[in-house]
Amino acid sequence: MRSAPRSRRASRSVWRRLLPLALLVFLLTGAVCYVRYQRQVNRYARRAYASFRSHYLTGREKTPLLAGYSVHGIDVSAYQGRIDWPLVAGHRVRFAFIKATEGVTLRDSRFQRNWRGARAAGIYRGAYHYFHPNYDATRQANLFTRTVPLSAGDLPPVLDVEHARFHDVAQMRRGVATWLRLVERHYGVRPILYSNYSFYQRHLAGHFDKYPLWLAHYEVDRPRLPPTKWLIWQHSDEAYVPGIRGTVDFNVFQGSFQRLTALRIPARNAKSAPN
């Protein structure tokens, strides 16, 4: 039997030496990337797992309430599908913010059902608008006020500002200010501003301090902003609450239930949307 050519044997020898080194470099690079982006990687892994097991959910899964807070709430949209509001209320959910509108034309398809269901279950309800910075702010405010019939006992309206695609930050802020001003004038109550921590720090901090802040900040023991800066903390967007099949955003209110009660709209300020 003839032996392999010398060049082929040499090539195999080189590969045998390089392969362990290449594998080591690959593993080290992966480890460095994981350490640097650990939260994001873990988050994607959890979401992938949640999507995989979504077909097996019963709607009775339960995430433990966040320790150290007495008032817990959720926020929902059509994404959550049909909600069993009495079952939600039985899990010590005291308040719920419900998506009403987005941009200049979109009305959430389940807003009316969720709006009625939350109140019937004894849950303090509020409504929010998802803001698009590149659309006319006046039209967005008008869409919201035509859609949401705030009543005595409801929570103040909310503007969700986190859409990162905009051309000019100053123009975006002017649009936010316009929406807040028009909605406050319509309902006679100061709206709540919602944003996530990084977006708020980059684009909104110091510009809307007179408005109560609802802050989204995940995978931290407590928000990095001082307690004097925020009113509501959205601490998870991967929670399970009995009555909802799938994940939902979980929130805590800073203060007692009496303070939440005092935040509601008084009878003299209640104003319904026109038919």
C-alpha positions in Angstrom: 0.0 0.0 0.0 1.4 3.4 -0.9 1.6 6.1 1.7 -0.2 9.5 1.3 1.8 12.2 -0.4 4.0 14.2 2.0 2.1 17.5 1.3 -1.2 15.9 2.3 0.2 14.5 5.5 1.7 17.9 6.3 -1.6 19.6 5.7 -3.5 17.2 8.0 -0.9 17.8 10.7 -1.3 21.5 10.5 -5.1 21.2 10.8 -4.8 18.9 13.8 -2.7 21.6 15.5 -4.9 24.5 14.5 -8.3 23.0 15.2 -7.9 23.0 19.0 -6.6 26.6 18.9 -9.6 27.7 16.7 -12.0 25.9 19.0 -10.4 27.7 22.0 -10.7 31.1 20.4 -14.3 30.4 19.5 -15.2 29.4 23.0 -13.3 32.4 24.5 -15.1 34.8 22.1 -18.4 33.3 23.0 -17.7 33.6 26.7 -16.7 37.3 26.4 -19.8 38.0 24.3 -22.0 36.2 26.8 -20.6 38.1 29.8 -21.0 41.4 27.9 -24.5 40.7 26.6 -25.7 38.2 29.3 -29.0 39.9 30.0 -29.9 40.2 26.3 -28.9 36.5 25.6 -30.8 35.3 28.6 -33.8 37.4 27.6 -33.9 36.0 24.1 -33.5 32.5 25.5 -36.5 33.0 27.8 -38.6 34.4 25.0 -37.8 31.5 22.8 -38.7 29.1 25.5 -41.9 31.0 26.2 -42.9 30.9 22.6 -42.2 27.1 22.5 -44.4 26.4 25.6 -47.1 28.9 24.6 -49.3 26.1 23.2 -49.3 24.4 26.5 -50.3 27.3 28.7 -53.6 27.2 30.5 -54.0 30.8 31.5 -53.5 30.0 35.2 -49.7 30.3 35.3 -48.6 32.6 38.1 -45.5 34.8 38.6 -44.7 35.7 42.2 -45.5 39.3 43.2 -42.5 41.6 43.6 -41.5 41.7 47.2 -41.4 45.1 49.0 -44.4 46.5 47.2 -48.1 46.4 48.2 -49.8 47.6 45.0 -49.4 45.6 41.8 -50.7 46.2 38.3 -50.5 45.1 34.7 -50.8 46.8 31.3 -52.4 45.0 28.4 -53.3 45.3 24.7 -54.9 43.1 22.0 -51.7 41.0 22.2 -53.0 39.4 25.4 -56.1 38.2 23.7 -59.2 37.4 25.8 -58.7 38.2 29.5 -60.6 36.7 32.4 -60.7 39.9 34.4 -62.3 38.5 37.6 -59.5 35.9 37.7 -56.9 38.6 37.2 -58.4 40.6 40.1 -58.1 37.5 42.3 -54.3 37.6 41.9 -54.0 41.0 43.8 -53.9 43.0 40.6 -55.1 46.4 41.7 -54.7 48.5 38.6 -54.4 48.0 34.8 -53.5 50.3 32.0 -55.1 49.3 28.7 -53.9 50.2 25.3 -56.4 52.4 23.5 -54.7 54.0 20.5 -51.5 54.2 18.5 -50.3 56.8 16.0 -53.0 58.7 14.2 -55.4 56.0 13.1 -55.0 52.8 15.1 -57.5 51.9 17.8 -56.7 48.7 19.8 -59.2 46.0 18.8 -59.8 44.9 22.4 -59.8 48.2 24.1 -63.5 48.5 24.7 -63.8 44.9 26.1 -60.8 45.3 28.3 -62.0 48.8 29.4 -65.3 47.4 30.5 -64.0 44.2 31.9 -61.4 45.8 34.2 -63.9 48.1 35.8 -66.4 45.3 36.3 -63.8 43.3 38.1 -63.0 46.1 40.5 -59.6 46.9 39.0 -58.6 50.5 38.7 -58.3 51.2 35.0 -56.3 53.6 32.9 -55.7 54.0 29.1 -52.6 54.7 27.1 -51.5 55.9 23.7 -48.5 54.6 21.9 -46.8 57.7 20.5 -45.2 57.8 17.0 -42.7 60.7 16.9 -43.0 61.2 13.1 -46.8 61.6 13.1 -48.7 64.7 13.9 -49.1 65.0 17.7 -52.4 66.9 17.5 -54.0 64.2 15.4 -52.6 61.6 17.9 -54.1 63.5 20.9 -57.5 63.8 19.1 -57.6 60.1 18.3 -57.0 59.3 22.0 -59.6 61.7 23.3 -62.2 60.5 20.8 -61.6 56.9 21.9 -61.2 57.0 25.6 -64.2 57.8 27.8 -62.6 58.6 31.2 -64.9 58.5 34.1 -64.7 59.4 37.8 -62.5 56.8 39.5 -60.3 56.1 36.4 -56.6 56.6 36.4 -55.0 59.5 34.4 -54.3 59.0 30.7 -50.8 57.8 29.7 -48.5 58.6 26.8 -46.1 55.8 25.9 -43.0 57.3 24.5 -40.3 54.8 23.4 -40.4 54.7 19.6 -36.8 55.1 18.7 -37.3 56.0 15.0 -37.4 59.8 14.7 -35.5 62.4 12.8 -35.0 65.1 15.3 -35.0 64.9 19.1 -36.2 68.5 19.6 -39.1 67.9 17.2 -40.0 64.6 19.0 -40.1 66.5 22.4 -42.3 69.2 20.9 -44.7 66.5 19.8 -44.7 64.9 23.2 -45.4 68.3 24.8 -48.3 68.9 22.4 -49.9 65.6 23.1 -49.6 66.0 26.9 -50.9 69.6 26.8 -53.9 68.8 24.6 -54.9 65.7 26.6 -54.5 67.5 29.9 -56.7 70.3 28.6 -59.4 67.8 27.4 -59.7 65.7 30.6 -58.6 68.3 33.1 -56.0 65.9 34.7 -52.3 65.7 34.2 -51.2 62.7 32.1 -48.6 60.1 33.1 -45.5 59.8 30.9 -44.3 56.2 30.2 -40.9 55.3 28.8 -38.1 52.8 29.3 -35.0 53.7 31.3 -32.5 54.1 28.4 -34.8 56.0 26.2 -35.8 58.3 29.1 -32.2 59.0 30.0 -31.2 59.8 26.5 -34.1 61.8 25.3 -36.6 62.8 27.9 -34.9 63.4 31.3 -35.1 67.0 32.5 -37.8 68.0 29.9 -41.0 66.6 31.4 -40.4 66.5 35.1 -43.8 67.9 36.0 -45.5 64.8 34.7 -45.6 61.6 36.8 -43.2 59.0 35.3 -44.0 55.4 34.7 -40.7 53.7 34.1 -39.9 50.5 32.4 -36.7 49.0 33.8 -36.1 45.2 33.7 -33.7 42.8 35.4 -32.7 45.2 38.1 -33.3 45.1 41.9 -34.7 48.6 41.8 -34.9 51.4 39.2 -31.6 53.4 38.8 -33.6 56.6 39.0 -34.2 58.0 42.5 -37.6 57.1 44.0 -38.6 60.8 43.7 -38.4 60.6 39.9 -40.9 57.8 39.3 -44.4 56.8 40.3 -44.9 53.4 38.6 -42.2 50.8 37.8 -42.7 48.2 35.1 -40.3 45.6 36.4 -41.1 42.8 33.9 -42.6 42.2 30.5 -42.4 38.4 30.9 -44.8 37.8 33.8 -47.7 35.4 34.1 -51.0 36.3 35.7 -53.9 33.9 36.1 -56.6 35.0 33.7 -54.2 35.8 30.9 -52.9 33.1 28.6 -49.3 34.1 27.9 -47.0 36.8 29.2 -48.0 40.2 30.4 -46.2 43.3 31.7 -46.0 43.5 35.5 -45.9 46.8 37.4 -45.7 48.1 41.0 -47.0 51.4 42.2 -44.8 53.4 44.5 -46.9 53.9 47.6 -49.9 52.6 49.4 -53.3 51.6 47.9 -54.7 54.8 49.4 -52.2 56.8 47.4 -53.3 55.0 44.2 -56.9 55.8 45.1 -56.0 59.4 45.5 -54.5 59.4 42.0 -57.8 58.6 40.3 -59.8 61.2 38.5 -62.4 63.0 40.7 -66.0 63.4 39.5 -65.6 67.0 38.5 -62.8 66.2 36.0 -64.4 63.1 34.4 -65.0 63.7 30.7 -66.3 61.1 28.2 -65.2 60.8 24.6 -67.9 61.8 22.1 -69.8 59.1 20.3 
